[in-house]
């Protein structure tokens, strides 16, 4: 980054450090290789063809997306093995049928109706059965093997359906208070999945897991066949809070102009609100946190986190930062300040593009 | 709306009832006319040229926006009297200078540095001084007339600056528990503004207020010169909770496909998450609310609110609905369900377009 580039940032801008992103990708790809598991990263985090290609440089050939539209977008860039990690949307069956004619498509299923609907399409499909290992958002509960067996039996009527295996998203690792707890929840999920596979006696079924806190913390993967983390390429304040990453691994920051300073209440106001950062938050020391504050570095983009500085309130376009009294002098209207988002996936989704440190822009899929 | 149109909705879609929007606009425009105050609606809610024209049909000629980009977008559709209701962003001075050469531009100021910066531009500008009447987000506190006087005195050095008046956004009406409380906060704000104007002895300064809860509830406006509400054209679950509107005045709903049903925990899962509704929420009866649920009506789009049904959790693309046990039969995977967003401005911002009941699409400004 250079000072001209910084000067040209006039409004909230999502800045991306390509080297850090590539390191985060390499780290996870390498760990997957070492553990001999398939690495099928979730592309909903970045939603960008260019960043997708950085995964190809690490020999990734299989990906996860969260919608039919996103599958279509990445197919156009040559990806031909995609899992749509979302419960089947019956209203998009014709689109799914079309995509399945073009590529090796995986669909997630959590009920018998979905098996009947997909089985009646005229193309082969890979089916993953969704197992709930504790998140309780959707899926078949891991301790209900009867329901799972029913689905497996039904699917046998449809020769075009290839039951690939069992997937889980142990998203309850996000509520972990420590890295140890995240690992424990992750391991517990894997145990449940293995118990279930053993109980139904289908050893050929693959086990696929996907959650950044677990996948980041585990030193080696075992007893699973595939991982599907997404957020780990960027990380964010929430992952830092859980203990999934170190501050220097965070690879995106929202650069915001300061528009007001209020020393009388130790607050600074930025141009950067809910439409830029999203309203995702967590509570830290009894205080809401909508983002962390980093120092500006005209060379590296941003540097160390500024301890004690937090985004404590957000409205549509404004953000309010709580600043320790002794640091108020550092912030002046007109300055830029890098904010580490709480949930980088949602911030990226809102911003729709990335500014790289070398000045080039990366686009995301249109919405 | 007809059944073909409903069938064609295959993914989360923001549906808009044009008649209701036009009624909401008419109601507020009429009240402003009756009270003889300037109606300068905030266009950040809809961000759409087409909806902007519906205001022209009500003789609205002066508008409010929240960013320089938004001003530019509406200028291209012929709007020539625009207030950018956001603290001056020093990094956009050249853009502001350019726009001020084209139209009658109003800028909000809350410190002396902004007066110096704007005074040095080569075009005349309308200045509004931001007064904090209790929201404590930014602005000069209403009980600090010294600071206000300093700004006024400084501005006299710059003949191109026309001090229009004092603005406040009594956004703390949003935390009101009842309509009465919202009205009380709104009236208190107006009293503070009038006290301040009297104290500094500048009776020619206009007083401009802008918050939907207050502006909706007050039967007639008095002791003010201008109103700038935005959200009232759509309303939403939050406004309903505060008491600013009746359910039948809400004019947008996010239509979401149901993707799973979990009778064992009285929950239904929809395709519709944080990237569609935003993570804005409020607590109702100790339960988080991320949206309300309405019945589907193939004629009117959506009908009555379904009592006891609430969106209680959101992840990136999923929403989880809590449903009374006796109503679980009403929800089936593949069905569409209309969700009333908690904060319609943020939902509209995320969705970027509207589907009208007659089938035509309305675009928003590009981001």
Interface residues (C-beta under 8 A of the other chain):
Chain A: X9 X10 X11 X44 X66 X67 X68 X69 X86 X87 X88 X89 X90 X91 X92 X95 X110 X111 X113 X114 X136 X137 X138 X139 X141 X171 X257 X259 X260 X261 X262 X265 X269 X271 X274 X275 X278 X279 X280 X281 X313 X315 X316 X317 X318 X320 X333 X334 X336 X345 X346 X349 X350 X352 X367
Chain B: X9 X10 X11 X44 X66 X67 X68 X69 X86 X87 X88 X89 X90 X91 X92 X95 X110 X111 X113 X114 X136 X137 X138 X139 X171 X257 X259 X260 X261 X262 X264 X265 X269 X271 X274 X275 X278 X279 X280 X281 X313 X315 X316 X317 X318 X320 X333 X334 X336 X345 X346 X349 X350 X352 X367
